[in-house]
């Protein structure tokens, strides 16, 4: 039941003409990925929920600005990034903290209350990912845990596509090395 | 772990991206052709593909809880769109109306403290001048512009005596009772304009049909044993209680061994402007203020294997669209439907948990609601394929009768 590109283009046209139901269908298609990306960014389910809702409302209100030069989902992910950074700034100013940006985020694997939901393998993988350097960890979480495309990741992180590709490549290389270490350690114990 | 040998270094990133499923098909084919001819790259690709598969499977456990969140996000978004239904056109965004451009310039000018002082003085003079003008001429100032959504206030809610025997029961006789002319329809769905669509919740995965015309979706506890399939079908040609085509069907297609709760949430048509929005009951202060607001619907139980013996019990309630919506439900109780069409009617004042429902409306300031058809009691009482046909949902304001 996936919507084809033509169907999506038609939905976008109808939405830009003011048909709310058409935009709602488009939003439904992206909502899951947006929410997972938001969760990867902010690590807080309630905040992630608010971020996605704010993103969709802002997108609806400024839909006329969407010119089709990128995928609609990438455009939405760009809005999500702006909403997230705005929220961070508000939080930071409330705490009188000068720090800002994506480098302050706690790891998804350490979110309280999640451990019970995941299998041991999934937990081990999450912990391994959590040990990656920040810029690599985020790309891996957004790609594999949030299911985002490279274009969407670039929009969320606000960096060029080439940078995302390079980070993903190096992250996988590091993970492969870390994973191998874990596997050898497991074998030693056995 | 050795890196790729020197001649293949330029393939390294492409191999990683191909394993991660991030390359367009033509580039991926190119990588695959290369790895077929190079044993080192082939091994790298194999290991990376395994790693990527493990990574992709890591978050699956959270999917079922995510669905409820997505549903809440979409409901909240829909509520917002219902309040602000207009999207600005491209021309309006590039060339905003004069008043907005003037406001932008005004904001820029007001950054200076000197400007603020000057402006305050000018404003005082202007207010004085306008007041004198009004006083002298007797003119009436223009009314403020209308808000986007007009909320009709409840002026008076005189309590009325309603025969309790006719409420909270299924009674086929009521279906033919004509609606008196002075009753006002707050919401009505006769399901005459359905598309043939089908979607549902299959073992925790939500599948939505893009053709669907109604905002209805299944929900279920994330923890369950066995197989679970909850389906929603718009049957555009099936005859309804009114003998006209168009019926909504919800079905417990596959029943798990155990599950705490499951059901279906109906919010009206897909079009956000045609959702169950009840601003008329927002100003109620007590449940008794609902007296005269009537909910009606027609139901029929279906099960392919049980035929005329099909029956189904379900809990029926209205919930506000918000977090913890169950706690603030307006509870109509447990209904039992059989294999013949029957009508259900209840005065909202007779529903349970009205106090919490009223508080919720007062707190939220939104009249957006959902109608819930939920599993009644234990899932052990259900059979695979137990379904419910729904037709002619109405919410009426009959206070003036």
Interface residues (C-beta under 8 A of the other chain):
Chain A: X1 X3 X7 X15 X16 X18 X20 X21 X23 X24 X25 X27 X28 X31 X32 X35 X36 X45 X48 X49 X52 X53 X56 X57 X60 X61 X62 X63 X64 X65 X114 X117 X118 X119 X121 X122 X125 X126 X129 X140 X143 X144 X145 X146 X147 X149 X150 X165 X166 X168 X169 X172 X173 X175 X176 X177 X179 X180
Chain B: X1 X3 X12 X13 X16 X17 X19 X20 X22 X47 X48 X51 X52 X54 X55 X56 X57 X58 X59 X60 X61 X62 X65 X66 X69 X70 X72 X73 X74 X76 X77 X78 X80 X81 X82 X84 X85 X86 X87 X88 X89 X90 X91 X92 X93 X199 X207 X208 X209 X210 X270 X271 X272 X273
